[in-house]
Each structure stands twice: as structure tokens, then as C-alpha cells.
């Protein structure tokens, strides 16, 4: 019994060590099969990697593992071993890694005949016995439905950044997709959004779009469950060819409407998850410690564009209480000056409204965490909500095109 406890502790330690190396874990689900879920998972992963992110794909669709085929590693086995003796996922390109049961099988035609406990055991092995690299994103491709695999992975990982629901447009498909959304909500995991696949056929000769399937299911589901439609991907011959040839559609057919849609979807995912990661890091690094929190203010309320704020309030926090408050005037408005100035004042956290990804990174470079999308409340109410962990952030991103500090 003592040995069993030691083994369990070791496996938990290995799993936690792997998960700590992965910033954002995203689960891709569908209510039914045949909607192109794996195609979406692969192209989202490639799109994020094209943006410079380090990405992994974990294929837990054990009965129909198609990820190796779609990524061009169909006949490649896991042969690389890490320094600790554990195998590492297959490196597809410089910053994209894939793990699938298909890469561990001798014969690709062999059927997987497993009950639930066996599948749950393999999911644990994928997280414990594999030496995962440092990743910005892990895309987890689940089988259709709300069965053992999605339930096991969400309960095992726990800190899922969000779930993406894939469906085709017609009402019948969304009957099952709605169940997936309800499943995710009951597990208290955020739904990043819905992706509508096969949303119309683009004629290769005239370019006209034809709605082969009846549309409207996505809009109704999005409204009923208050979730976002991340994008609608048309039917294009290149999607089929790229999957069969093991080439990333978003890369080889990037100039098509579908390719551009995949990139747009990836950008939305990046904005949602990066802001959440920064916000969570800011709260974790602030609570119970000595920190200075800056709030851009206009007319006693949060100024939604920090670069235009006539004044800032800086709160010094210790043991989750306000120790000191001061009002300061920012330097003359010039792009890039605010992060340097706040850093010189010892600020470690900024509560902001609309703000661009570039600006967030610039603040981070000056060791200032950003909580974005804060509501335009009085600064005293904002700091109170923050300390009570009741601050609701909308993850707002500045969309202005003119030159100001958000850029």
C-alpha cells in the first residue's frame, strides 16, 4: 500500500510538472461526428504556431485518431526520448508538437476496443508519461459527444482555458452542439465560442457562395447560451486536399476565404486566452503581497483609454488591504511613455479598459501585469472589487487605428 501511494504521488508530480509548462489548455468538442472537428483543431493549432506561439496537439479521439494523417506524420512513431527518459511528442514543425495514440500503434488499421477506464488511464499516461515541452497552447481534440474522454480531460486538467464547440450550420447538427455547450457549462468551464464549419460552398469558378446546409442554428445557440460565434468556415476543396495530404490548410491555402477565417479565429482565441492568462497572473501575483496598482482616471472614473487619462490613481496594497493612495499626473501623451513612467513609480499592476495586445506586452516587458476590459467605475469601487476578487473583466481590446498609446 505504501508503494502504491508513492507511485501515485510520483505520477501526480509528473502530471503537475507537465501542466505547469503549458499556459493555455483548449478543448475542441463537437456534439456529433462528421462536422470537421479535427480539421478545425489542426488548423487552429497551425494558425497559432504561425503567430509565433509554441503549440501542442493532444489527440484523445482514440477510436478515430486522424490528427497524424492531417499533420503529415501518419507513419511516424514516437522515438525521441527526453533527458528524464520519457518520450516526447512528435515535432511536426519548429513550434508544433503532436501526440496521438496512432503514433504508438504498430498497425494503423487496428481497431481500439476500450472501455471507459482504459481510455481514462491512457489520458493520464499522456499527461504523466510524456515529457511535454514548454507550450503557449495545448489543443486537445476530443471524440464527438459528451462521454468519457472530454469529461476525463476536463476533470483531470481542471484549469482549462476554454472549450471550442464545432458544428455544421443546420438546426439538426446544433441539437447535439447545444448539449455540448450545456455539458461544458455544467462543468464550470468557459466556452470560448462556436465555430460553424461547412458554412456555405464557394464556387471555384464564379466565387458565388451557396448555402448547402440550412443556416441559423449557430446564431440561435449563441443567443440562447450567450456565447460567441468565432467564425464560419466555408466548404472549399482545398480543405479536403490539405487534410488528405497532411498539409496545413491555413498555411498552403492561407489566401482563401477559409484560410483567412482560420487566422481570424486564432486571433480571437489568442486575445481571449492571453488576456485571461495575464489577468489571472496579475491577481495571483497581487493578493496578499505588497504591490502598487495603477488606475487611469478621468472624472473620477476609469478612463477607458489609458493613454488619454488626465490622471492616475496609484494604490499601494499590502496583505490584501489599501495602505496608501495617491493621485499623480502622467507625462505628456506619447506612445510608449506610460509603461516606463509607471515602472519608475514602482507600479506592478494596471487596471485598464480597452488596450491592444502590443501594449499589454510592452507593459509586461516593464514587469507590469495588465487586467484589461475593466468596467468604467469609480477608481475606489474598482480597487475594492479587485481586492474582493469580484472584478469582472470583459477582456476588452482596443480597436483604434489611429496612433496612440494602445499601440
VEXTI-186030 format. One record per atom (N, C-alpha, C): z, y, x. Coordinates in steps of 0.1 Angstrom, whole numbers, padded with zeros to 4 digits, always signed. Each point is the difference from the previous one (the first is absolute). Last residue first. Layout:
ZYX
...
REM end
This chain:
-0289+0513-0012
-0010-0007+0008
+0004-0002+0015
+0025+0025-0034
-0001-0014-0004
-0009-0008+0009
+0006+0048+0004
+0009-0009+0008
-0001-0015-0004
-0043+0029-0010
+0014+0004+0000
+0008-0011+0006
-0054+0013-0015
+0008-0003+0012
+0014+0006-0001
-0032-0021-0041
+0001+0012+0009
+0010-0003+0011
-0008-0031-0035
-0010+0000+0010
+0000+0011+0010
+0038-0028-0034
-0007+0012+0003
-0010-0002+0012
+0032-0031-0022
-0014-0002-0001
-0008+0012+0003
+0052-0026+0009
-0007+0013-0002
-0015-0003+0000
+0037-0034-0018
-0007+0003+0012
-0009+0012-0002
+0047-0029-0021
-0011+0010-0002
-0006+0003+0014
+0037-0032-0020
-0010-0003+0011
-0012+0009-0001
+0040+0001-0027
-0012-0003-0006
-0011-0004+0011
+0058-0002-0004
-0012+0006+0007
-0013-0006-0007
+0055+0008-0012
-0012-0007-0004
-0012+0007+0007
+0056-0005+0008
-0011+0008+0002
-0013-0008-0003
+0048-0013+0002
-0006+0001-0013
-0013+0009+0000
+0038-0012+0033
-0011-0009+0000
-0007-0001-0014
+0034+0031+0017
+0004-0010-0010
-0010-0011-0001
-0008+0036+0029
+0013-0006+0005
+0005-0011-0010
-0039+0026-0012
-0003-0008+0012
+0013-0008+0004
+0003+0031-0035
-0007-0012-0005
-0002-0009+0012
+0018+0042+0009
+0010-0008-0007
-0006-0014-0004
-0028+0033+0020
+0009-0006+0010
+0011-0009-0007
-0030+0024-0028
-0007-0010+0008
+0009-0007+0010
+0017+0036-0026
-0002-0012-0008
-0007-0011+0008
+0005+0042+0020
+0013-0006-0002
-0001-0013-0008
-0039+0027+0005
+0004-0007+0012
+0013-0007+0000
-0029+0007-0044
+0008+0008+0008
+0004-0008+0013
-0044-0019-0021
+0013+0004-0005
+0007+0010+0009
-0047-0027-0005
+0003+0014+0002
+0013+0004-0006
-0012-0051+0018
-0002+0009-0011
+0004+0014+0003
-0020-0036+0037
+0013+0004-0006
-0003+0009-0012
-0030-0023+0034
-0001-0001-0015
+0012+0003-0007
+0006-0018+0050
-0010+0008-0006
+0000-0001-0015
+0030-0005+0047
+0000-0005-0013
-0009+0009-0009
+0005-0010+0056
-0004+0008-0011
+0001-0008-0013
+0021+0004+0055
-0005-0008-0011
-0003+0009-0012
+0001+0011+0055
+0004+0004-0014
-0006-0009-0010
-0007+0003+0050
+0012-0008-0004
+0006+0006-0013
-0043+0012+0020
+0012+0008+0004
+0013-0005-0005
-0040-0022-0010
-0001+0001+0014
+0011+0009+0006
-0005-0005-0047
+0006-0012+0006
-0001+0001+0015
-0021+0034-0024
+0015+0001-0001
+0007-0012+0006
-0046-0002-0002
+0003+0011+0009
+0015+0002+0000
-0019-0030-0031
+0000-0006+0013
+0005+0010+0010
-0006+0015-0044
+0012-0009+0001
+0001-0006+0014
-0038+0027-0009
+0012+0008+0002
+0013-0009+0001
-0041-0021-0010
+0000+0006+0014
+0012+0008+0003
-0007-0017-0044
+0003-0010+0009
+0001+0005+0015
+0008+0036-0040
-0010-0010+0005
+0005-0010+0010
+0025+0027-0043
-0001+0000+0014
-0011-0011+0004
+0031+0025-0044
-0013-0005+0004
-0002+0001+0015
+0047+0006-0010
-0008-0003-0012
-0013-0006+0005
+0049-0004+0027
-0012+0008-0002
-0007-0004-0013
+0045-0003+0037
-0003-0003-0014
-0012+0008-0004
+0018-0018+0050
-0006+0011-0008
-0002-0006-0014
+0032-0011+0047
-0006-0005-0012
-0006+0013-0007
+0022+0004+0042
-0004-0014+0001
-0007-0006-0012
+0014+0049+0030
-0003-0006-0013
-0005-0014+0002
+0013+0037+0033
+0008-0013-0001
-0003-0007-0013
-0020+0041+0018
+0012+0003-0007
+0009-0013-0002
-0043-0001+0020
+0008+0009+0009
+0013+0003-0007
-0033-0024-0024
+0006-0008+0010
+0009+0008+0009
-0024+0023-0032
+0011-0008-0006
+0007-0009+0010
-0039+0024+0014
+0012+0010-0003
+0012-0008-0006
-0041-0023+0008
+0006+0004+0012
+0013+0008-0002
-0026-0012-0038
+0007-0012+0006
+0007+0004+0013
-0026+0035-0021
+0012-0004-0007
+0007-0012+0006
-0044+0018+0014
+0012+0006+0005
+0013-0005-0006
-0048-0012-0011
+0006-0007+0011
+0013+0006+0005
-0036+0031-0024
+0000-0014+0000
+0008-0007+0011
+0014+0048-0017
-0011-0005+0009
+0001-0015-0001
+0028+0046-0020
-0007-0012-0004
-0012-0003+0009
+0047+0024+0015
-0012+0004-0007
-0009-0013-0002
+0051-0012+0005
-0009+0008+0008
-0013+0004-0008
+0045-0011-0028
-0009-0007+0009
-0008+0010+0008
+0051+0005-0020
-0014+0005-0002
-0009-0007+0010
+0050-0016-0023
-0007+0005+0012
-0014+0004-0004
+0054-0015-0020
-0014+0005-0003
-0007+0006+0012
+0043-0039-0007
-0005+0013+0005
-0014+0003-0004
+0048-0035-0004
-0013+0004-0006
-0004+0014+0006
+0037-0047+0009
-0004+0014+0002
-0014+0003-0006
+0024-0041-0006
+0009+0006+0009
-0003+0015+0002
-0009-0042-0038
-0006+0012+0006
+0011+0007+0008
-0003-0055-0007
+0005+0013-0006
-0007+0012+0007
-0002-0048+0013
-0005+0001-0014
+0005+0012-0007
+0011-0008+0046
+0007-0010-0009
-0005+0002-0014
-0019+0039+0023
+0009-0010+0007
+0008-0008-0009
-0043+0041+0005
+0006-0011-0008
+0009-0009+0010
-0026+0052-0007
+0006-0009+0010
+0008-0010-0008
-0043+0033-0015
+0013-0006-0003
+0004-0010+0011
-0035+0044-0010
+0003-0011+0009
+0014-0005-0003
-0044+0030-0024
+0015-0003+0000
+0002-0012+0009
-0041+0039-0001
+0004-0014+0001
+0015+0000-0002
-0044+0036-0013
+0013-0002+0006
+0003-0015+0000
-0041+0019-0015
+0005+0012+0006
+0013-0003+0007
-0042-0035-0009
+0013+0003-0004
+0005+0013+0007
-0043-0025+0005
+0000+0013-0007
+0014+0004-0004
-0010-0043+0021
-0006+0010+0009
+0001+0014-0006
+0013-0039-0025
+0010+0004+0010
-0005+0011+0009
-0011-0012-0051
-0007-0001+0013
+0008+0007+0011
+0019-0004-0043
-0008-0013+0000
-0009-0001+0013
+0049+0023-0007
-0013+0005+0000
-0009-0012+0003
+0050+0002-0024
-0009-0006+0010
-0014+0006-0001
+0038+0032-0017
-0004-0014-0003
-0009-0005+0011
+0018+0046-0003
+0012-0009-0001
-0004-0015-0003
-0033+0035+0009
+0007+0003-0013
+0011-0010-0003
-0024-0020+0037
-0006+0012-0006
+0006+0003-0013
+0005-0035+0048
+0005+0005-0013
-0007+0013-0003
+0004-0050+0032
-0007+0013-0002
+0002+0006-0014
+0033-0032+0030
-0007+0000-0013
-0007+0014+0000
+0027-0037+0037
-0006+0012-0003
-0008+0000-0013
+0044-0026+0028
-0011-0002-0010
-0006+0014-0003
+0031-0026+0040
-0003+0012-0006
-0013-0002-0008
+0044-0034+0017
-0014+0004+0000
-0002+0014-0006
+0037-0043+0013
-0001+0015+0002
-0015+0003+0001
+0016-0044-0028
-0001+0005+0013
-0001+0015+0001
+0002-0029-0040
+0011-0003+0007
+0000+0005+0015
-0046-0003-0024
+0012-0002-0007
+0012-0004+0010
-0046+0007+0015
+0007+0012-0003
+0014-0003-0006
-0037-0031+0012
+0005+0006+0012
+0009+0012-0002
-0020-0025-0036
+0008-0009+0008
+0006+0007+0012
-0030+0024-0027
+0013-0002-0007
+0009-0009+0008
-0043+0007+0017
+0007+0013+0000
+0014-0002-0007
-0031-0036-0001
+0006+0002+0014
+0008+0013+0000
-0023-0009-0040
+0011-0009+0002
+0006+0001+0014
-0037+0027-0009
+0011+0004-0009
+0012-0010+0002
-0041-0010+0023
+0007+0012+0005
+0012+0004-0008
-0026-0035-0017
+0006-0004+0013
+0008+0011+0006
-0026+0009-0038
+0012-0008-0004
+0007-0004+0013
-0041+0022+0006
+0010+0009-0005
+0013-0007-0004
-0036-0026+0013
+0005+0007+0012
+0011+0010-0005
-0023-0026-0033
+0010-0007+0008
+0005+0007+0012
-0032+0021-0030
+0011-0005-0008
+0011-0007+0009
-0041+0014+0019
+0008+0012-0004
+0012-0005-0007
-0031-0033+0012
+0006+0006+0012
+0010+0011-0004
-0027-0019-0033
+0011-0009+0004
+0007+0006+0011
-0038+0023-0013
+0011+0001-0010
+0012-0008+0003
-0039-0005+0027
+0007+0013+0002
+0011+0003-0009
-0027-0039-0006
+0009-0001+0011
+0007+0013+0004
-0032+0000-0034
+0012-0008-0005
+0009-0001+0012
-0041+0020+0009
+0008+0009-0008
+0013-0007-0005
-0032-0026+0024
+0007+0009+0009
+0009+0010-0008
-0026-0030-0025
+0010-0007+0007
+0008+0009+0010
-0037+0018-0023
+0011-0002-0009
+0011-0008+0007
-0041+0006+0023
+0008+0013-0001
+0012-0001-0009
-0029-0037+0002
+0007+0002+0013
+0008+0013+0000
-0027-0010-0038
+0011-0009+0001
+0008+0002+0013
-0040+0024-0007
+0011+0005-0009
+0012-0008+0001
-0029+0000+0044
-0003-0002-0014
+0012+0005-0008
-0001+0000+0048
-0007+0011-0006
-0003-0002-0015
+0020-0034+0030
+0009+0012-0002
-0006+0012-0007
-0010-0049+0015
-0006+0006-0012
+0008+0013-0004
+0013-0027+0037
-0014-0001+0001
-0008+0006-0011
+0049+0003+0001
-0005+0004+0013
-0016+0000+0000
+0025-0015-0038
+0003+0014+0002
-0005+0006+0013
-0003-0047-0010
-0009+0008-0008
+0002+0015+0002
+0010-0040+0035
+0006+0009-0009
-0009+0009-0007
-0011-0051+0015
-0001+0013+0006
+0007+0010-0010
-0011-0049-0003
+0012+0003+0007
+0000+0013+0007
-0032-0023-0031
-0003+0001+0014
+0012+0003+0009
+0002-0003-0048
-0005-0012+0005
-0003+0000+0015
+0015+0040-0021
+0010-0011-0001
-0004-0013+0005
-0031+0036-0002
+0010+0002+0010
+0011-0010+0000
-0034-0001-0034
-0005-0003+0013
+0011+0001+0011
+0010+0015-0044
-0001-0015+0001
-0005-0004+0014
+0002+0045-0008
+0014-0005-0001
+0000-0015+0001
-0041+0025-0003
+0006+0000+0014
+0014-0006+0000
-0025+0008-0041
-0004-0012+0007
+0007-0001+0013
+0024+0026-0040
-0011+0003+0010
-0003-0013+0007
+0031+0024-0043
-0006-0013+0005
-0012+0004+0009
+0043+0034-0004
-0012-0005-0007
-0004-0014+0005
+0049+0025-0002
-0010-0005+0009
-0011-0006-0007
+0042+0037-0008
-0008-0009-0007
-0012-0004+0009
+0055+0020+0007
-0015+0001+0002
-0007-0011-0008
+0048+0012-0002
-0003+0004+0013
-0015+0001+0003
+0033+0006-0044
-0012-0007+0004
-0004+0005+0014
+0052+0001-0020
-0012+0007+0004
-0012-0010+0002
+0045-0002-0035
-0004-0003+0014
-0014+0007+0003
+0030-0006-0042
+0002+0012+0008
-0002-0004+0015
-0006-0028-0041
+0011-0003+0010
+0002+0012+0010
-0032+0004-0037
+0012-0007-0006
+0011-0003+0010
-0041+0020+0015
+0007+0009-0009
+0013-0007-0006
-0030-0025+0027
+0006+0011+0008
+0009+0009-0008
-0025-0034-0022
+0011-0005+0007
+0007+0010+0009
-0039+0013-0023
+0011-0003-0010
+0012-0006+0007
-0039+0008+0026
+0006+0013-0005
+0011-0003-0009
-0024-0037+0015
+0008+0006+0011
+0007+0013-0005
-0030-0024-0029
+0012-0007+0002
+0009+0007+0010
-0045+0014-0011
+0010+0006-0008
+0014-0007+0002
-0056-0017+0002
+0010+0007+0007
+0011+0005-0009
-0038-0042+0002
+0005+0010-0008
+0012+0007+0008
-0040-0023+0028
+0012-0003-0008
+0004+0012-0009
-0037+0006+0025
-0003-0013-0005
+0012-0005-0008
-0020+0049+0013
+0012-0006-0003
-0002-0014-0006
-0031+0031+0034
+0000-0007-0013
+0014-0007-0001
-0027+0042+0031
+0011-0009-0002
+0000-0006-0014
-0041+0018+0035
+0007+0002-0012
+0012-0010-0001
-0035+0003+0035
+0013+0006+0002
+0008+0003-0012
-0045-0021+0011
+0000+0013-0006
+0014+0007+0002
-0009-0043+0020
-0013+0006+0000
+0001+0015-0005
+0038-0032+0002
-0005+0003+0013
-0013+0008+0001
+0040+0001-0038
-0014-0006+0002
-0005+0004+0013
+0052-0007-0016
-0009+0011+0005
-0014-0007+0003
+0043-0013-0035
-0010-0004+0010
-0009+0011+0004
+0054-0005-0021
-0013+0005-0001
-0009-0005+0011
+0046-0009+0007
+0000+0011-0010
-0015+0006-0001
+0026-0036+0027
-0012-0003-0008
-0002+0010-0011
+0049+0003+0016
-0011-0006+0007
-0012-0004-0009
+0046+0033+0002
-0009-0005-0009
-0013-0005+0007
+0055+0009+0012
-0014+0001+0005
-0009-0007-0010
+0052+0025-0002
-0010-0010-0004
-0013+0002+0007
+0053+0013+0018
-0011+0004-0008
-0009-0012-0004
+0044+0002+0022
-0007+0011+0007
-0012+0004-0009
+0048-0021-0014
-0014-0003-0001
-0008+0012+0006
+0053-0018+0011
-0009+0010-0005
-0014-0005-0001
+0045-0028-0009
-0008+0003+0012
-0011+0010-0005
+0036-0027-0025
+0004+0013+0005
-0008+0004+0013
-0004-0038-0032
+0006-0003+0014
+0003+0013+0007
-0020+0001-0043
+0012-0008-0002
+0007-0003+0014
-0043+0021+0000
+0010+0009-0005
+0014-0007-0002
-0038-0026+0012
+0004+0009+0011
+0011+0009-0004
-0019-0026-0034
+0007-0009+0010
+0005+0008+0012
-0028+0022-0032
+0014-0003-0005
+0008-0008+0009
-0045+0006+0012
+0007+0013+0001
+0015-0002-0005
-0029-0036-0006
+0004+0002+0014
+0007+0012+0003
-0017-0008-0043
+0011-0009+0003
+0005+0001+0014
-0039+0023-0013
+0012+0006-0006
+0012-0008+0003
-0042-0018+0011
+0005+0010+0010
+0012+0007-0005
-0022-0030-0029
+0008-0007+0011
+0005+0010+0010
-0026+0017-0034
+0011-0007-0007
+0009-0007+0010
-0041+0020+0013
+0012+0008+0001
+0012-0005-0009
-0044-0020+0000
+0006-0001+0014
+0013+0007+0001
-0024+0004-0041
+0005-0014+0002
+0006-0002+0014
-0022+0042-0011
+0013-0002-0006
+0006-0014+0002
-0035+0020+0036
+0000-0003-0014
+0014-0003-0005
-0015+0011+0047
+0002+0010-0009
+0003-0004-0015
+0016-0028+0045
-0013+0005-0004
+0002+0009-0012
+0038-0005+0039
-0005-0006-0013
-0015+0004-0001
+0049+0002+0034
-0015+0000-0001
-0004-0007-0013
+0046+0026+0023
-0005-0009-0010
-0015+0002-0001
+0042+0010+0038
-0013+0004-0005
-0005-0011-0010
+0052+0017+0021
-0010-0011-0004
-0012+0006-0006
+0042+0016+0038
-0006+0001-0013
-0010-0011-0003
+0033+0005+0037
-0004+0014-0002
-0007+0001-0014
+0038-0037+0013
-0014+0001-0002
-0003+0015-0003
+0043-0026+0015
-0004+0014+0002
-0016+0001-0001
+0018-0044-0008
+0009+0009-0006
-0005+0015+0001
-0013-0049+0015
-0001+0012+0008
+0009+0011-0005
+0000-0041-0023
+0003-0003+0014
+0000+0013+0008
-0012+0000-0046
+0014-0003+0001
+0004-0002+0015
-0046+0005-0010
+0007+0013-0004
+0015-0002+0002
-0028-0038+0007
-0002+0010+0010
+0008+0013-0003
+0001-0035-0031
+0007-0004+0012
-0001+0011+0010
-0024+0004-0041
+0015+0001-0002
+0007-0002+0013
-0047-0006+0000
+0004+0014-0001
+0015+0002-0002
-0014-0046+0001
-0003+0007+0012
+0003+0015+0000
+0006-0031-0038
+0009-0002+0011
-0003+0010+0011
-0023+0016-0044
+0007-0013+0003
+0009+0001+0012
-0033+0028-0030
+0013+0005+0004
+0009-0012+0003
-0057+0010+0003
+0011-0003-0008
+0013+0004+0005
-0042-0013+0033
+0001+0006-0013
+0012-0003-0008
+0004-0001+0053
-0009-0006-0009
+0001+0007-0014
+0008+0029+0045
+0007-0010-0009
-0011-0008-0008
+0005+0032+0047
-0010-0004-0010
+0006-0012-0007
+0018+0043+0031
+0003-0014-0004
-0008-0004-0012
+0003+0038+0044
-0006-0002-0013
+0001-0015-0004
+0025+0037+0035
-0002-0015-0002
-0006-0001-0015
+0005+0043+0038
-0002-0005-0013
-0001-0016+0001
+0010+0026+0038
+0002+0011-0009
+0000-0005-0014
+0015-0029+0045
-0010+0003-0010
+0003+0012-0008
+0011-0034+0047
+0004+0012-0007
-0011+0005-0009
+0000-0052+0008
+0000+0012+0009
+0006+0012-0008
+0013-0054-0007
-0009+0011-0005
+0001+0012+0009
+0010-0054+0002
+0003+0012+0008
-0009+0011-0004
+0017-0046-0028
-0011+0007+0006
+0005+0013+0007
+0028-0030-0026
-0006-0008+0012
-0011+0007+0007
+0022+0020-0039
+0010-0004+0010
-0006-0006+0012
-0024+0014-0040
+0008+0012+0004
+0010-0003+0011
-0029-0034-0018
-0009+0011+0003
+0008+0012+0005
+0024-0036-0018
-0005-0003+0013
-0009+0011+0005
+0015+0002-0044
+0011+0003+0009
-0004-0002+0015
-0030-0012-0033
+0001+0014+0000
+0011+0004+0010
-0005-0045-0009
-0010+0005+0009
+0000+0015+0001
+0030-0021-0030
+0003-0004+0013
-0010+0006+0010
-0008+0003-0046
+0010+0010+0004
+0004-0003+0015
-0030-0030-0020
-0006+0013+0002
+0010+0010+0005
+0016-0042-0012
-0008-0001+0012
-0006+0013+0003
+0024-0004-0040
+0009+0001+0011
-0008-0001+0014
-0025-0003-0043
+0006+0013+0004
+0008+0000+0012
-0036-0039-0001
+0008+0006-0011
+0006+0013+0005
-0048-0023+0018
+0014+0003+0002
+0007+0005-0013
-0047-0016+0024
+0006-0005-0012
+0015+0001+0002
-0050+0017+0021
+0014+0002+0002
+0007-0005-0013
-0049-0017+0022
+0007+0007-0010
+0015+0001+0003
-0045-0003+0034
+0012-0007-0005
+0007+0009-0011
-0039+0012+0027
-0003-0005-0013
+0013-0007-0006
-0003+0019+0045
+0000+0010-0010
-0002-0005-0014
+0023-0025+0043
-0013-0001-0008
+0001+0011-0011
+0035-0001+0031
-0010-0007+0008
-0013+0000-0007
+0039+0039-0006
-0005-0013-0005
-0011-0006+0009
+0023+0043+0004
+0009-0010+0005
-0005-0014-0005
-0020+0042-0013
-0001+0000+0015
+0009-0011+0006
+0000+0009-0047
-0013-0005+0004
-0001-0002+0015
+0037+0023-0021
+0002-0015+0001
-0013-0007+0004
+0009+0051+0015
-0004-0008-0012
+0002-0014+0002
+0003+0054+0023
+0007-0013-0001
-0003-0007-0013
-0019+0044+0034
-0001-0008-0012
+0008-0013+0002
-0009+0056+0020
+0004-0014+0003
+0000-0008-0013
-0018+0049+0027
+0001-0007-0013
+0002-0015+0003
-0010+0038+0031
+0012+0003-0007
+0001-0007-0013
-0037-0008+0032
+0011+0006+0008
+0013+0002-0007
-0029-0037-0023
-0005+0012+0008
+0012+0006+0007
+0008-0041-0018
-0014+0000-0004
-0007+0012+0007
+0044-0034+0010
-0005+0014+0002
-0015+0001-0004
+0041-0036-0016
-0013+0002+0007
-0004+0014+0000
+0053-0014+0001
-0012+0000-0009
-0013+0002+0007
+0040-0024+0026
-0003+0014-0005
-0012-0001-0010
+0041-0037+0019
-0014+0004-0001
-0001+0014-0006
+0043-0016+0030
-0005+0000-0014
-0015+0004-0001
+0028+0001+0040
-0004-0014-0003
-0005-0001-0014
+0015+0041+0024
+0011-0008-0004
-0004-0014-0005
-0032+0032+0014
+0009-0002+0012
+0012-0009-0004
-0045-0007-0029
+0008+0012+0005
+0009-0004+0011
-0048-0024-0014
+0015-0001-0001
+0006+0012+0006
-0051-0018-0022
+0008+0009+0008
+0015-0001-0002
-0034-0024-0026
+0002-0006+0013
+0009+0009+0010
-0021-0010-0053
+0010+0008+0006
+0004-0007+0013
-0050-0005-0021
+0014-0005-0001
+0009+0010+0007
-0052+0003-0024
+0009+0003+0011
+0014-0004-0003
-0041+0000-0028
+0002-0012+0008
+0009+0002+0012
-0010+0036-0031
+0002-0012-0009
+0003-0013+0009
-0004+0051+0006
+0008-0009+0008
+0001-0013-0006
-0020+0043-0018
-0008-0006+0010
+0008-0009+0010
+0013+0023-0043
+0003+0008+0013
-0007-0006+0012
-0002-0020-0045
-0004+0014-0001
+0002+0009+0012
+0013-0046-0001
-0014+0001-0002
-0005+0014-0001
+0047-0009+0002
-0007-0003+0013
-0015+0002-0001
+0026+0005-0040
+0001+0012+0009
-0007-0004+0013
+0008-0028-0040
-0014+0005+0003
+0000+0011+0011
+0031-0043-0025
+0001+0010+0011
-0014+0005+0004
+0024-0027-0040
-0014+0005+0002
+0000+0011+0010
+0039-0024-0010
-0009-0009-0006
-0014+0005+0001
+0038+0025+0017
-0002-0013+0007
-0010-0009-0006
+0012+0052+0004
-0007-0007-0011
-0003-0014+0006
+0021+0036+0024
+0009-0010-0006
-0007-0006-0012
-0011+0031+0046
-0007-0006-0011
+0010-0011-0005
+0003+0048+0029
+0006-0013-0001
-0005-0007-0013
-0015+0041+0037
-0002-0006-0013
+0007-0013+0000
+0006+0050+0030
-0001-0015-0001
-0003-0004-0014
-0005+0047+0034
+0001-0007-0013
+0000-0015+0002
+0003+0054+0023
+0001-0014+0004
+0004-0008-0012
-0028+0049+0002
+0013-0007-0003
-0001-0015+0005
-0035+0035-0001
+0008+0000+0012
+0013-0007-0002
-0038+0005-0030
+0008+0013+0000
+0009+0000+0012
-0025-0039-0011
-0009+0010+0005
+0006+0014+0001
+0025-0036-0017
-0001-0001+0014
-0010+0010+0006
+0006-0002-0047
+0012+0006+0007
-0001-0001+0015
-0034-0020-0026
+0000+0015-0001
+0012+0006+0007
-0002-0047-0002
-0010+0005+0009
+0000+0015-0001
+0027-0021-0031
+0005-0002+0013
-0009+0005+0011
-0015+0000-0045
+0011+0010+0002
+0006-0001+0014
-0032-0032-0012
-0006+0013+0003
+0010+0012+0001
+0014-0045-0010
-0006+0000+0013
-0005+0014+0003
+0018-0008-0043
+0011-0001+0010
-0007+0002+0014
-0029-0004-0037
+0007+0013+0001
+0010+0000+0011
-0021-0040-0008
-0010+0010+0005
+0006+0014+0001
+0025-0034-0020
+0000-0002+0014
-0010+0010+0007
+0002+0000-0048
+0013+0004+0006
+0000-0001+0015
-0034-0008-0039
-0002+0006+0014
+0012+0005+0007
-0005-0025-0043
-0001+0015-0002
-0003+0007+0014
+0010-0049-0012
-0014+0004-0002
-0002+0015-0001
+0047-0024-0017
-0009-0002+0011
-0014+0006-0002
+0046+0021-0021
-0008-0012-0001
-0009-0001+0012
+0032+0034-0003
+0005-0008-0011
-0007-0013-0002
+0009+0026+0048
-0009+0001-0011
+0006-0009-0011
+0016+0026+0051
+0001-0010-0011
-0012+0002-0010
+0023+0015+0052
-0012+0001-0008
+0000-0011-0010
+0038+0028+0033
-0004-0013-0007
-0012+0003-0009
+0025+0024+0046
-0007+0002-0012
-0005-0014-0006
+0035+0026+0039
-0005-0013-0005
-0006+0002-0014
+0013+0032+0047
-0003-0001-0015
-0006-0014-0003
+0019+0008+0044
+0004+0012-0007
-0002-0002-0015
+0010-0036+0040
-0010+0003-0009
+0004+0012-0009
+0028-0023+0033
-0012+0005+0007
-0011+0005-0009
+0040-0020-0016
+0003+0013+0005
-0011+0006+0008
-0002-0044-0017
-0002+0010-0011
+0003+0014+0005
+0006-0038+0029
-0014+0003-0003
-0001+0011-0010
+0043-0013+0011
-0006+0006+0011
-0015+0003-0002
+0025-0024-0032
+0003+0014+0000
-0006+0008+0011
-0006-0047-0002
-0007+0006-0011
+0003+0015+0000
+0023-0026+0032
-0014+0001+0003
-0008+0007-0011
+0045-0009-0008
-0001+0010+0011
-0015+0002+0004
+0011-0034-0031
+0002+0014-0006
-0002+0011+0010
+0001-0044+0015
-0013+0002-0007
+0001+0014-0007
+0038-0015+0023
-0010+0003+0009
-0013+0003-0007
+0037-0013-0026
+0002+0013+0006
-0011+0004+0010
+0000-0043-0019
-0004+0009-0010
+0002+0015+0005
+0013-0036+0028
-0015+0000-0001
-0004+0011-0011
+0046-0008+0007
-0006+0006+0011
-0015+0002-0001
+0023-0025-0033
+0003+0015-0001
-0006+0008+0012
-0003-0047+0001
-0009+0005-0011
+0002+0015-0001
+0029-0023+0029
-0013+0001+0006
-0010+0006-0010
+0043-0011-0015
+0001+0012+0009
-0014+0002+0006
+0005-0038-0027
+0000+0012-0008
+0000+0013+0009
REM end
